[in-house]
């Protein structure tokens, strides 16, 4: 490369340092040579790269799975580059069809705005606010008139859209694909045109959408971005991608005890992947932990406890992490009830002759979100009153003031009658 010949030895060393850090932990870079050239130009000019990352506010909370890409963005910031955090308030009203076997329910504008506000509060647990610029794609997408939309749609063929795996499968199985779903990747690609992004980051399931940005930038005469694909993180079930809708997630804004307790449920064979993709533990320390697990000198339980401690420290601080660890040791390892159980009020009109259906009780007190979820917990033997297990889903239970209701290993409430 001509640019490489112009680099000083110090600049060449910095290019190699940045390239090594950026490549670590990613699945694919398209195209690699272009990204390395962009890094060189940035170092020579002193102008930071613009790194785009889009968040579709279809749910209100950020979970550990989301942080895989956020940690990579943080690395770019450490290297002096600028993050373009794009809140898809406009595209969110369509919903990303990626990986979906049916058309997604469209969110209302109010839902999208509310969820986006929550994202803004949570992202700075990881990202540097000084090097983060937040954008909403309604700023440019809402201004397009119908002629603009037709021009945009003319850039792609239906055959190209059907190259997407999820669209292709639905088409072959004769499941409906609505026209508005084709506009999602087009709009995501147009975001890159509007922002003139140098790099776009996303999970491997976003490859089609990321490459759409390159395609449309070229069509509109804008310098094309490089695309970086990060791995997907399986959730607590060890099988499916972490997702709030599947209930297999750890939310970064959850209570410290919840984060720590859920971390202890991570499958043993996924522990090191969580360390590598979702923590700030150094690669050297991760290697030591992996070696200890391999030779049996470190117990998997201790590795998991350190992982839980690390997550709580990252999102709530050192003191909260120590307290959550002690809570876990006291409650679960020593099988004692916590001393700071949250109280929940139960009114007399919720009871009938002092009793209440167990399923209704679990939902009314917020320990379970639906009757179905409550029923499954009872069937699995996860529900106790005053440490006595109840497995009858049709049970009516007599409640006294001060009773302790427990679901699983982490949820407790002390019932107060009013």
Secondary structure as the mmCIF struct_conf table of DSSP 4:
data_model
#
loop_
_struct_conf.conf_type_id
_struct_conf.id
_struct_conf.beg_label_comp_id
_struct_conf.beg_label_asym_id
_struct_conf.beg_label_seq_id
_struct_conf.end_label_comp_id
_struct_conf.end_label_asym_id
_struct_conf.end_label_seq_id
HELX_RH_AL_P HELX_RH_AL_P1 UNK A 2 UNK A 6
HELX_RH_AL_P HELX_RH_AL_P2 UNK A 9 UNK A 23
TURN_TY1_P TURN_TY1_P1 UNK A 24 UNK A 25
STRN STRN1 UNK A 26 UNK A 30
TURN_TY1_P TURN_TY1_P2 UNK A 31 UNK A 31
HELX_RH_AL_P HELX_RH_AL_P3 UNK A 32 UNK A 45
HELX_LH_PP_P HELX_LH_PP_P1 UNK A 47 UNK A 49
STRN STRN2 UNK A 50 UNK A 55
BEND BEND1 UNK A 58 UNK A 60
STRN STRN3 UNK A 63 UNK A 63
HELX_RH_AL_P HELX_RH_AL_P4 UNK A 64 UNK A 78
TURN_TY1_P TURN_TY1_P3 UNK A 79 UNK A 80
STRN STRN4 UNK A 82 UNK A 87
TURN_TY1_P TURN_TY1_P4 UNK A 89 UNK A 90
HELX_RH_3T_P HELX_RH_3T_P1 UNK A 91 UNK A 93
TURN_TY1_P TURN_TY1_P5 UNK A 94 UNK A 94
TURN_TY1_P TURN_TY1_P6 UNK A 98 UNK A 99
BEND BEND2 UNK A 101 UNK A 102
HELX_LH_PP_P HELX_LH_PP_P2 UNK A 103 UNK A 108
HELX_RH_AL_P HELX_RH_AL_P5 UNK A 109 UNK A 123
TURN_TY1_P TURN_TY1_P7 UNK A 124 UNK A 126
BEND BEND3 UNK A 127 UNK A 127
HELX_RH_3T_P HELX_RH_3T_P2 UNK A 129 UNK A 131
STRN STRN5 UNK A 132 UNK A 136
TURN_TY1_P TURN_TY1_P8 UNK A 137 UNK A 137
HELX_RH_AL_P HELX_RH_AL_P6 UNK A 138 UNK A 141
TURN_TY1_P TURN_TY1_P9 UNK A 142 UNK A 143
HELX_RH_AL_P HELX_RH_AL_P7 UNK A 146 UNK A 153
TURN_TY1_P TURN_TY1_P10 UNK A 154 UNK A 155
BEND BEND4 UNK A 156 UNK A 156
HELX_RH_AL_P HELX_RH_AL_P8 UNK A 158 UNK A 161
TURN_TY1_P TURN_TY1_P11 UNK A 162 UNK A 163
BEND BEND5 UNK A 164 UNK A 164
HELX_RH_AL_P HELX_RH_AL_P9 UNK A 165 UNK A 172
TURN_TY1_P TURN_TY1_P12 UNK A 173 UNK A 174
HELX_RH_AL_P HELX_RH_AL_P10 UNK A 179 UNK A 195
TURN_TY1_P TURN_TY1_P13 UNK A 196 UNK A 196
BEND BEND6 UNK A 198 UNK A 198
STRN STRN6 UNK A 199 UNK A 203
HELX_RH_3T_P HELX_RH_3T_P3 UNK A 204 UNK A 206
HELX_RH_AL_P HELX_RH_AL_P11 UNK A 207 UNK A 219
TURN_TY1_P TURN_TY1_P14 UNK A 220 UNK A 221
HELX_LH_PP_P HELX_LH_PP_P3 UNK A 223 UNK A 225
STRN STRN7 UNK A 226 UNK A 230
HELX_LH_PP_P HELX_LH_PP_P4 UNK A 231 UNK A 233
STRN STRN8 UNK A 234 UNK A 234
TURN_TY1_P TURN_TY1_P15 UNK A 236 UNK A 237
BEND BEND7 UNK A 238 UNK A 240
STRN STRN9 UNK A 241 UNK A 241
HELX_LH_PP_P HELX_LH_PP_P5 UNK A 242 UNK A 242
TURN_TY1_P TURN_TY1_P16 UNK A 244 UNK A 247
STRN STRN10 UNK A 251 UNK A 251
TURN_TY1_P TURN_TY1_P17 UNK A 252 UNK A 253
BEND BEND8 UNK A 254 UNK A 254
HELX_RH_AL_P HELX_RH_AL_P12 UNK A 256 UNK A 263
TURN_TY1_P TURN_TY1_P18 UNK A 264 UNK A 265
BEND BEND9 UNK A 266 UNK A 266
HELX_RH_3T_P HELX_RH_3T_P4 UNK A 268 UNK A 270
HELX_RH_AL_P HELX_RH_AL_P13 UNK A 271 UNK A 278
HELX_RH_AL_P HELX_RH_AL_P14 UNK A 283 UNK A 295
TURN_TY1_P TURN_TY1_P19 UNK A 296 UNK A 296
BEND BEND10 UNK A 297 UNK A 298
HELX_RH_AL_P HELX_RH_AL_P15 UNK A 300 UNK A 316
HELX_RH_AL_P HELX_RH_AL_P16 UNK A 318 UNK A 328
HELX_RH_PI_P HELX_RH_PI_P1 UNK A 329 UNK A 333
BEND BEND11 UNK A 334 UNK A 334
BEND BEND12 UNK A 339 UNK A 340
HELX_LH_PP_P HELX_LH_PP_P6 UNK A 341 UNK A 342
STRN STRN11 UNK A 343 UNK A 346
HELX_RH_3T_P HELX_RH_3T_P5 UNK A 348 UNK A 350
STRN STRN12 UNK A 352 UNK A 352
TURN_TY1_P TURN_TY1_P20 UNK A 353 UNK A 354
STRN STRN13 UNK A 355 UNK A 357
HELX_RH_AL_P HELX_RH_AL_P17 UNK A 358 UNK A 364
TURN_TY1_P TURN_TY1_P21 UNK A 365 UNK A 366
BEND BEND13 UNK A 367 UNK A 370
HELX_RH_AL_P HELX_RH_AL_P18 UNK A 371 UNK A 379
TURN_TY1_P TURN_TY1_P22 UNK A 380 UNK A 381
STRN STRN14 UNK A 383 UNK A 385
TURN_TY1_P TURN_TY1_P23 UNK A 386 UNK A 387
STRN STRN15 UNK A 388 UNK A 389
TURN_TY1_P TURN_TY1_P24 UNK A 393 UNK A 394
STRN STRN16 UNK A 396 UNK A 398
TURN_TY1_P TURN_TY1_P25 UNK A 401 UNK A 402
STRN STRN17 UNK A 404 UNK A 407
TURN_TY1_P TURN_TY1_P26 UNK A 408 UNK A 410
STRN STRN18 UNK A 411 UNK A 417
#
